Amino acid sequence: MLSEFRTRVVEHGLEERVLDLLLAALKENGLVKAGGKQRTDSTHVLAAVRELNRLELAGETVRAALEALSAAAPDWVAQALDVGGWNRRYGRRIDAYWRPPGSQAQRDRLALDYGRDAVALLRAVYHPAAPPWLRQMPAVQTLRQITVQNYLITTDNSGAEVVKRREADKDGLPPGSLRLTSPYDLDARYGGKEDLRWTGYKLHISEVCQLPRPGDGVPRRGRRARPPVPNMITHVATTDATVPDVKLVEPVHRAPADRGLLPAEHYLDSGYASAELIVGSLATFGIALVTPLLTGTSRQYRENAGYQREAFTIDWDARRATCPQGATSRFWSPARQKGRDMIVVRFDQADCVPCPVRAICTNATRWGRQITLRPRPLQELIDANHTAQGDQGWQAKYALRAGVEGTIRQAIAVTGSRRARYRGLGKTRLEHIYSAVALNLIRLDAWWNGQPLDHTHTSHLARLDLTLAA
């Protein structure tokens, strides 16, 4: 019954209804309101399926299709297939009591066997004599899609048909946003962030936030003062694991706008930030993004040495740049790079070759130093942001963002949000929204009763270090 209930809620687009009702009641009682501050962060979510490599995925997808066909059309399977032979290869899960072959050559042969079996099974299902409704079965459609994504059918020099695996550098593989990673959860994707890799989804949590004001009650020893209103979660968003954080800024603003709860300031980490979003959020929603912008990716930035872009003087009206050694640029070319308007500024080789500091400025051999700028309004905003990031006042203000990490920890510890309970993006999103409602109720209870949500734990070693320092 609960499974059917969740399915109906998702099918009718009512996932956020319970959160809407709660926030409306909180707004009516003055516990949440427009303006103020909001912070957002994301975390990875593991799908409710096993993680499979490409070899296991190919075999398990064939097995899943055979299982579905054997249940739905056993008479056709008995007539069209050698049941004994297929059962010996696919009678149990591919990863159950199974170790991959030791050599790469053996693994390659097994992968080709899986591919040939997939093609043979699909041809049997799509044969004119087969019942047409077999082709519409979800497991068969999944087999077809995963086979197309991972295999090619070609011919050799003699004209014989050959099934081969797709190679990323030769044949191309679909982008991560389209590539299926499991025959049992078609929405789960393989994602990565820094050194972390996982199969599943991303969860983004937004909450209102404020610091306790002086005089807002006397806290008990070792506990912080109670804030004037509780920090309520106002929005959660669930995406597949391939969606970058920067794509979520506008949806995260659109939802509070529909609820009449737009913040005045939004605290985000650099993964959400871009100069365009800072300008667009202020123009469209009236929200000031408080976020650091990433510096450049050139060698000088990576090594934190040499002449970085900020060392060059830009004369926007004259359309030229001057380097720290006094040379002026010879080329100023508007360009389009990765869908963005850019300006490429290049110095002449005759100026850079004899320069005494060339080694710390550029490695270019065909021309002189090159720098890349954004259009003037965006570039000036980026420069101002980078300057502000070094100010202690800005850093103290931005420290408010760190509190959202505690919210993510609470979601993981209390509601188990790190691991999806259900398969599919729709039900996983529903799970996260209901978890947010539960966390809001927990926070309301703690706020009304003056109880802290969590204690700050200090290790014995840290306490000893503090004692010795005193």
ABEGO torsion letter per residue (X at the ends): XAAAAAAAAAAAGAAAAAAAAAAAAAAAAGABBBEEBBBBBBBBBBBABBBBBAAAAAAAAAAAAAAAAAAABAAAAAAABBAAAAAAAAABBAABGBBBBABAAAAAAAAAAAAAAAAAAAAAAABAABBAAAAABAAAAAAAAAAAAABBBBBBAAGBBBBBBBBAAAAEBBBAAABBABAABAABBBBBBEABBBBEBBBBBBBBBBBBBBGBEBBBBGBBBBBABBBBBABBBBBBAABBAAAAAAAAAAAAAAAGABBABBBBBAAABBAAAAAAAAAAAGBBBBBBBBBBABAAAAAGBEBBAAABBBBAAAGBBBBAAGBBBABBBBBBBGGBBBBBBBBBAAAAAABAAAAAABABAABBBBBBBBBAAAAAAAAAAAAAAABAAAAAAAAAAAAAAAAAAAAAAAAGAABBABBEAAAAAAAAAAAAAAAAAAAAAAAAAGBBABBBBBBAAAAAAAAAAX
